Every structure is written in structure tokens, then in C-alpha cells.
């Protein structure tokens, strides 16, 4: 009977072709991830960057890995040096690499080993408008995005900004993975609602793993 009427996996939700949402995937490594995050931000503190158009981003950011994503009046790019400290970005911790590789493999992208992790801190009212992740050199690598802290809404569209957008509720520990035909799809996070997470308080942390170099 179970073969005739298979049960859908509540831990896995399709977002589109080549894109999947893995519910609670990060929870098994939560303690290691939060400890590593504290060490990273002690070396490379969160900062609100300026866009090429001169706007101050509402989301605070930092990075770890061989290169970090930065933005200023000269443009968007990856840089091996943290412009605020003048030092290389902190290394990718083992727990980060483990989670990124496992989530990518579960989504159908084997042998993914990121060299960059963009870390976003959302506080109530912060948002990230629809955009494409296209500063990476090789689009063959997927994007692995980990949600921690306050719940948020993930907007996932198509290859054009005007394409219809699907909305997914993101909770603490969820991991979204997209690549292949959806690698350059527009995506974003609307304004974060206020709340209190039992571990992270009034914030949401997003880890976005990329193959950047």
C-alpha cells in the first residue's frame, strides 16, 4: 500500500527546476555553526556596505573563505582581503563546509566545495531586494543558503526580474539550494518582521555558500 501511495517528504520542498528547500537541514550542526559564526565575526565584524549607487544596505554583512563578496561605490566584486581590517577573510570552518557539501549533494549537486560564504545579518525592517548572484566566475556551482534565527519569506522568481515570484516561508535551520537551470534566478527577502528567536534573539542570520573563484 505504501508503494502505491508514497508519502511526500515534508523535509524537502521543490522551489523550481534545479532548486530545492531542505527543511531543518542545518539543525544537526547548529551548535558548531553558531560557535564558528561567533569566531568569524570576532575577526571580521558585521558591517553595512554601500551599493554602487551610493545606498547603504539595510542588511549587515561579513564573509569567510578564500574571498569575500563586497560592494562599494566602485561596484560589486569578490576580494581576498577584508577592506575594513586589511587582512584575509577568516577561513571556512569545517562545520560550514560539511553542511554546504551535504545540502548540495542532497539537492543533486555532488562534490560541491565552496570557497566563499557571504554572511548576512537581518534585523527587523531589513530586506534584500530581488537580485541575481552573478559575480561568481563559474555558474556551474550551486548556491547553498542557510537560514538561522527569525523566520523570513524567501522570494524565488525566474531569469528575468519581471518573472512571477514564488514565496517560501524560511525557518531556523532551513537550507535552500539552487543551481543548474535556476542558478541565475532572481531571489530576495522582503522586510523582516519583528520577533524574538530563542537562540539568536531579534535577528536572522543567512549563510550563503558559493563557488566564487
matplotlib code that plots the C-alpha trace (Angstrom):
import matplotlib.pyplot as plt

x = [0.0, 2.8, 4.4, 1.1, 0.6, 4.1, 4.3, 5.8, 8.9, 8.0, 11.7, 12.1, 10.2, 10.8, 11.2, 11.7, 13.8, 17.2, 16.1, 15.0, 14.3, 15.6, 13.6, 15.7, 18.9, 21.2, 19.8, 22.2, 25.2, 23.5, 25.9, 29.1, 27.8, 26.9, 30.2, 32.1, 29.9, 30.9, 34.6, 34.3, 32.5, 35.1, 37.8, 35.6, 32.7, 29.4, 29.2, 26.6, 28.0, 27.3, 26.0, 27.5, 24.5, 25.5, 22.8, 23.5, 22.3, 19.8, 21.4, 24.7, 27.3, 30.6, 32.4, 34.6, 36.5, 39.2, 37.3, 34.5, 31.7, 31.9, 30.2, 31.1, 30.9, 33.2, 31.0, 30.2, 33.1, 34.9, 38.0, 40.5, 41.1, 38.6, 38.7, 37.9, 40.6, 43.2, 43.5, 42.3, 38.8, 38.5, 38.7, 35.6, 35.0, 34.7, 31.0, 30.3, 32.0, 30.2, 26.8, 27.3, 28.5, 25.8, 23.0, 24.3, 24.6, 21.1, 19.8, 21.6, 24.9, 27.7, 31.2, 30.4, 33.1, 32.5, 35.4, 33.3, 30.5, 28.6, 27.1, 24.0, 22.5, 18.9, 17.4, 13.6, 12.9, 15.9, 15.3, 17.2, 15.6, 15.3, 18.7, 20.8, 24.0, 26.2, 29.6, 31.0, 33.3, 31.7, 27.9, 28.3, 28.4, 25.1, 24.1, 23.5, 21.7, 21.2, 18.6, 19.1, 17.1, 13.9, 11.6, 11.6, 9.9, 12.1, 11.1, 12.2, 11.5, 12.9, 15.7, 14.0, 13.2, 9.7, 9.0, 6.4, 7.8, 7.0, 7.2, 8.6, 8.5, 12.0, 12.5, 15.6, 17.7, 16.2, 18.6, 17.7, 19.8, 19.6, 21.7, 21.7, 18.7, 17.8, 21.3, 20.6, 17.0, 16.1, 15.5, 15.2, 13.9, 11.2, 11.2, 11.9, 9.2, 10.0, 10.2, 12.4, 14.3, 15.2, 18.8, 19.6, 17.2, 15.8, 17.7, 18.0, 21.4, 21.8, 24.9, 25.2, 27.8, 29.3, 32.0, 33.3, 36.8]
y = [0.0, 2.4, 1.8, 2.7, 5.8, 7.2, 9.7, 13.1, 14.0, 17.0, 17.9, 18.5, 21.1, 21.9, 25.6, 25.1, 23.2, 22.5, 24.2, 22.7, 23.7, 21.3, 21.8, 21.7, 20.5, 22.7, 21.7, 18.8, 21.1, 24.1, 24.3, 24.0, 26.6, 29.1, 28.7, 29.1, 32.2, 33.9, 33.3, 34.6, 37.8, 38.5, 38.6, 40.2, 42.1, 42.7, 46.0, 47.7, 48.1, 50.8, 49.9, 51.4, 53.8, 55.1, 53.5, 52.0, 48.4, 47.6, 44.1, 43.9, 41.6, 39.8, 36.9, 33.9, 31.8, 32.4, 35.5, 37.7, 39.5, 43.3, 46.3, 50.0, 52.9, 51.1, 48.1, 44.5, 42.0, 39.3, 40.3, 38.1, 40.9, 42.3, 46.1, 47.0, 45.0, 44.8, 41.0, 37.9, 36.8, 34.1, 30.5, 28.5, 26.4, 22.6, 22.6, 25.2, 23.0, 19.9, 21.4, 23.0, 19.8, 17.7, 20.0, 20.4, 16.6, 16.1, 18.6, 16.8, 18.7, 16.4, 17.4, 21.0, 22.6, 26.4, 28.8, 31.7, 32.2, 35.5, 36.0, 38.4, 39.7, 40.9, 42.9, 43.8, 46.0, 44.8, 43.4, 42.3, 43.2, 40.8, 40.2, 37.5, 36.0, 36.6, 37.9, 34.3, 33.2, 29.8, 29.3, 25.5, 25.7, 25.9, 28.4, 27.0, 29.3, 28.6, 30.3, 30.9, 32.8, 34.7, 33.4, 35.1, 34.9, 33.8, 35.2, 33.0, 34.1, 33.4, 34.5, 37.9, 40.4, 40.6, 36.9, 35.6, 35.1, 32.2, 32.7, 30.2, 30.5, 30.1, 28.8, 28.3, 25.5, 25.5, 25.3, 26.4, 25.1, 26.2, 25.7, 24.4, 25.9, 28.0, 29.2, 32.8, 33.1, 36.3, 36.0, 38.2, 38.6, 41.2, 43.2, 41.1, 41.1, 41.8, 38.8, 37.0, 33.8, 31.7, 31.4, 34.4, 37.0, 39.8, 38.8, 36.5, 35.1, 33.9, 31.9, 31.8, 29.4, 30.0, 28.8, 32.2, 31.9]
z = [0.0, 0.8, -2.6, -4.3, -2.3, -1.4, 1.4, 0.4, 2.3, 4.5, 4.8, 1.1, -1.0, -4.7, -5.4, -9.2, -11.7, -10.0, -6.8, -3.5, 0.1, 2.7, 5.9, 9.1, 7.3, 9.4, 12.8, 13.3, 13.1, 14.8, 17.8, 15.7, 13.2, 15.9, 17.6, 14.3, 13.4, 16.7, 15.9, 12.4, 13.4, 16.1, 13.3, 10.6, 12.2, 10.5, 8.5, 6.4, 2.9, 0.3, -3.1, -6.3, -6.4, -3.0, -1.0, 2.5, 2.6, 5.4, 5.8, 7.6, 6.1, 6.6, 4.9, 5.4, 2.9, 0.3, -0.9, 0.3, -1.5, -1.1, -2.6, -2.6, -5.0, -7.4, -7.8, -6.7, -6.6, -4.6, -2.8, -0.9, 1.6, 4.0, 3.2, 6.8, 8.5, 5.7, 6.4, 4.6, 5.5, 8.1, 6.8, 6.1, 9.3, 8.9, 10.0, 7.3, 4.6, 5.8, 5.8, 2.3, 0.8, 2.3, 1.4, -2.2, -2.6, -1.3, -3.9, -6.7, -6.8, -6.0, -5.0, -4.1, -2.1, -1.6, -1.4, -0.1, 2.4, 2.5, 5.9, 6.2, 9.4, 9.1, 11.9, 11.9, 8.9, 6.9, 3.4, 0.3, -3.0, -5.9, -7.4, -9.2, -7.8, -10.8, -9.5, -9.4, -12.2, -12.8, -12.7, -12.7, -8.9, -7.0, -4.3, -0.8, 1.5, 5.2, 7.4, 11.1, 13.7, 13.0, 10.2, 6.9, 3.5, 0.5, -2.9, -5.8, -9.3, -12.7, -15.1, -15.5, -12.8, -14.1, -13.9, -11.4, -7.9, -5.6, -1.8, 0.7, 4.5, 5.9, 9.4, 11.6, 10.2, 6.7, 3.7, 0.2, -2.8, -6.4, -9.4, -13.0, -14.8, -11.8, -11.0, -12.2, -11.0, -9.2, -5.5, -2.4, 1.1, 1.9, 5.1, 8.1, 10.7, 14.3, 16.7, 19.2, 18.4, 21.4, 20.4, 18.2, 19.6, 17.3, 14.1, 11.2, 10.0, 6.5, 5.3, 1.5, 0.2, -3.3, -5.6, -6.3, -7.7]

ax = plt.figure().add_subplot(projection="3d")
ax.plot(x, y, z, "-o")
ax.set_aspect("equal")
plt.show()
